[in-house]
Amino acid sequence: MRMRPLTLSVACSVALLTAGVLPATATGATSPTSAQEGTVSAADLLAKVTGCSQLSSGKYKTDDETSATIPVCGKNGAVFWKADMDVDCDGQRTSNCNEDTDPWYQDDTAFHQSNGKPLKADALPYVVVPSSSSIWNYSGAGIKGGGVVAVIYNNKVEYAVVGDTGPTKIIGEASYATAKSLGIDPDPETGGAESGVTYILFKNSQVSPIENHSAAVTLGDRLAQQFLKDN
């Protein structure tokens, strides 16, 4: 995010909810291999989020210098927003994500891998949610670290997890790996997408371990199918 806070929320629920939880035996991170993941099309998902039943008390900015125009909307089993995509490179230092490549780089993420280390932004597709505030409290809406997110851009679907928290007044950010998989320039300083990105976050879902991308795709596809049935 273009103006990141110095402090990250590190609270993460340890308990796995019975609805929408997919334990996985693999513990290593698996990089995404396809920009169209799962069996549910971008068009079918987008057809369910044409209107907005606003959940947030106010609206968010997409960047520090823009006006607040983005609401968090509610649907059966999910929340969603339509925004831009800033590229988050926070977490473990890699050749793509470090102080030299990202002026806003921080070496931690709000939620951690199963081994306690921060997430790896250039390997794991994850989404940043605004830190809880008077505008909106993500945890109160059933969204938690490791929760599954369908990220849609340019008719492509990428499944990611909730991996980090950002400023309280700004929305629209995802990891280097998320951007790259969707064909968006992943450069944290000059890349990203100005608009056209839809984020559908499935309530009460959690991937364990959080770093297992294939588990996120499997669970995400199942939840997306259910989302179409329920809306």
Stockholm file with secondary structure:
# STOCKHOLM 1.0

chainA/1-231         MRMRPLTLSVACSVALLTAGVLPATATGATSPTSAQEGTVSAADLLAKVTGCSQLSSGKYKTDDETSATIPVCGKNGAVFWKADMDVDCDGQRTSNCNEDTDPWYQDDTAFHQSNGKPLKADALPYVVVPSSSSIWNYSGAGIKGGGVVAVIYNNKVEYAVVGDTGPTKIIGEASYATAKSLGIDPDPETGGAESGVTYILFKNSQVSPIENHSAAVTLGDRLAQQFLKDN
#=GR chainA/1-231 SS CCSCCSCCCCCCCCSCCSTTEEECSCCSCCCCCCSSCSSSCHHHHHTTCSSCEECSSSCBBSSTTSCCCBCCEEETTEEEEEEEEEEECCBSCCSSSSTTTCTTCCSCCSSBCTTSCBCBTTTSCEEEEECCCSSCCTGGGTCCTTCEEEEEETTEEEEEEEEEEECTTBCCEEEHHHHHHTTCCCCTTTCSEEEEEEEEEETTCEEESTTCHHHHHHHHHHHHHHHHHHC
#=GC SS_cons         CCSCCSCCCCCCCCSCCSTTEEECSCCSCCCCCCSSCSSSCHHHHHTTCSSCEECSSSCBBSSTTSCCCBCCEEETTEEEEEEEEEEECCBSCCSSSSTTTCTTCCSCCSSBCTTSCBCBTTTSCEEEEECCCSSCCTGGGTCCTTCEEEEEETTEEEEEEEEEEECTTBCCEEEHHHHHHTTCCCCTTTCSEEEEEEEEEETTCEEESTTCHHHHHHHHHHHHHHHHHHC
//
